C-alpha cells in the first residue's frame, strides 16, 4: 500500500501579483495565474498562492513551514540581508545549516543546506548566534533546489503524532528532542513542538499542506471517529489538525 503523498502547498497572501513578483525577483520562481490564484511547482509539489491572506499577529513559529533545499547557506544569507528580507531564525548544526525568513505577508519559509557533519565548525555557529557572522551581499537570486521537508508546529506532539500517523497514515521514523519525523511518499514531514499559539486560527494565513493518494471515505471515517469533522471542498476534503492547521486531502 502506497503512502500519502504531499502533492501541494497553499500559501495565503494579500496580493497575488505582489507575491508573484517577490518570488520571481528573489528566487526566480515563476507563478502563472488562473482564476486569481498563482500556480507553480517545486519539483513534483504544486504550489498555490491564494488571495485573502492576513497576518495573524503571531510572531513565533506555528502552523506549517515549507523547507526548501539550497546549496550555499552563506550566499543565501548574504542575499537575504542585502535585500532586507527579514530573517527570524538561523542555525548551524552538524549536518545542516538553516535560515528562516518571512515573505512580504509575514509567511515563514526555511532554506536548508545539508553539510558534512564532520566539517562542522563550532566557531562559525558561535559567530552566527552572537550576530558576528558576516556574509557578503549577493545580487544573484537564490536558487531553490526542491522541497526538502515540511515542518508542522504543534503544542501537543502526542496528539499531532496520533493525527498524522494513525488518521492520515504517515509512518513515524526518527524521534528526538521533541521532533518527530514522519514519512510521506515524497518528502519528510516533521512535527516540532512550539509554545506559540496562533492569535487568529480561523484567519487565512501561512501555508497549508495538500496530501494526495488518499481513500477519502476511509479517511473521513477515521476522522469522524476521533471527533474531527472533515469539510468537503473541490476535489477533496479539508480538516484541522490538533494545532489548528488546515490540511487538505485529495484522492
N, C-alpha and C positions, 0 to 999 in steps of 0.2 A: 504494500500500500504506500503510495507516494505521500510525501509531507506537504502541508500547506506551503504555498509559495508567495513571497512578497512580490506582488505584481504592480503596485503603485504607491505613490505618495501624494497626498493632497495638502498643499500649503495655502493658508488664507492670507490675503494681502488686501490693503486698502485700494490700490490701483494696479490692475494687472499690467498695463503698459509700462508704468514706472518700475514694477518688479521685473518685467522682461528686460528693460534697459539695464537694470542693475546687474542681472546675471549675464547678460551679453557683454557688458563693458568689463566686468571684473573677472569673469570665469569663462567667457566665450561660449556660454550656453545659449542656444537659440531656441526660443519658445514660439511655436506657431499659435494662432488663436482660432478658436471655434466656439461660437455661442457665448462669447465674452470670457472664455476660460483659456488660460495659457497651457500649452501642451509641449512636452519634450520627453526625452528618455535619458536615463543614466544607466548604461548597459541595457539589461533586459527589464528594468523597472521604469514604468511610465511615471512621469512627474507632472502634476497638475497645479496650476496657480489659480486659485478661486477668489473672486471678489467678495467683499463683505467682511474682511478681517479687521479686527480691532484689538489692540494690545490690551491684555487683561490686567496689567499693572503689577504682575508678579515677576520680580527680578531674578529670583533663584531658579535653579533647574527643576523643571516639571514637564509633564506630558512627554511627547516623543521628540527624539533628537536624531535626525539623519546624520550619519558619519560618512564622509567622503574620503577616499584614499588619495594621497598626494605623494610626490616623490622627493620633495625637498621642504622640510619644515622651516628652515631658516629663510628661504626665499619667500615662502608663503607668508610667514610672519612679517617679513620686511615689507611685503606688498600691502598687507592689511594696515600696518602702521602708517605707511606712506600715503594711503588713500583714506585715512580717518575712518576706517571700518571698525566699529567697536569690538574689542577683544574682552570677553567676560571671564575666560578661564584658559589656562595653558599649563602644560605639564610635560616633563621629560622623565620617563621611567625606563628601566631596562626593556628593550624591545619595542618601545613606542614613544613617539613624540606627538603631541596633540595640541590643538588650539580651537577654542570655541568662540565664534563671532556671531554678531547679530546682523540681520538684513535690515533694510530701512523700516520694516514693520515690527522690529524687535523680535522676530522669529529667530531662534538659535539654530546654528549648524556647526558641525565639527569637521575639522580637517585633521587627518591622522596619517603619519608616516611610520611604517614599520621599519625597525632598525635591528642590527645585530646586537643581541643582549650583551655580548662580551665587549662591545665597543662603547658601552655606556660610560659617560664621564660625569661623575657627581659634581664636578666643578661647574659644568655647563648648567646643570639643574639648579645649583645654588645661585648662579648668576640670573637665571630666569626668575626664580622665586623671589629674589631680592631686587628685581627690576633693574639689574645692572647689565643684563644681556643686550647687546647691540646687534641688530640685523640690518644689513644695507638696504636702503629704499629700493624698490623694484618698480619698473614700469610695465613689464610683460605680465599680462593677466595670468591668474592661477589656473593650471590645468587640473581638472578633476579626473582621477583615474578610474572611478567607479564607486559604487556604494559598498563600503567596507563593513558596515554594521548599522543596525537600527537599535538605538538605545531607547528604552522606555522607563521613565522615572516613576517610582511608586512610594507611597508612605506605608504600605503594608506588603512586604515582599512575599509573605506566605500566601496571602490572598491572590496576589498577582501571578505567582507561580501556578497556583491551582487554576486560575482562569486560562492562562496561555498553554499550560501543559495538558490539563485534563479536559478543558472545554474546547479550546481551539485545536489542540493536537500537536503542539510543538514539543518534542522531547528535550529533556534537560541534559546539558553537557556539564561543563565546569561550573563550580560554585565556590566563590571565595570572597572575603572582605565585603559581605553583603551584596555581591554581584552574582547574578545567576545567568548563565549563558544557555540559551535555547537554540534549536536548530530549525530554521525554515529550510526549504529545499535549496534556496539560492543565496541566503545571506544569514549571518548570525543575528539573533535578536537577544539583546542583553537587558536584563532588568536590573536597575540600580536604585538604591534607596535614596530618598530625599526628605528633608524636613519641611520643605516648602509646599504649601497648599495653594492651589490656584484661587485667586481672588474672584474670578468670574468664570466658573467652569462651563456655563452654558453660552458664553460669548465665543463666537467663531474666531479662533486664533491658533497660531502654531501649525504644526504638521500632523497629519493623521495617516496611519498605515492602511493599505488595502491588500488583503490576502486573497489569493485565488486557489483553485483546486479544492474547493470545499463542497461537502454534501450539505447543502443549506438546510434541508429538512432535518437531518440528524443533528446539525449544529443548533438549530432553533430549539429542538427538543432538550438538548443538554443545557442550553442557556435558561430556558423556562424552568427547568427542574431546579435550577440554582437561584431562581428569583430574578433573573436578568431578562428583561423584555426586549428582544430584538425588534427594530423598526424596519419595515420594508423601504427600499429605495430602488431606483432604477438599476436593474441588473443584479440586485442582491439585497443584503440586509446590513444594518449598522447597529452596533451595541457599544455600550460604555464598559470599559474595564474597571477594576476596583479603584484605580486612581482617577477615574473620570475621563480617560482618553477615549475618544470616539474611534472605534475600529471597524473598518468596512470589510465585508466578506463577499466574494463572488464565487460562482460555481466553477 
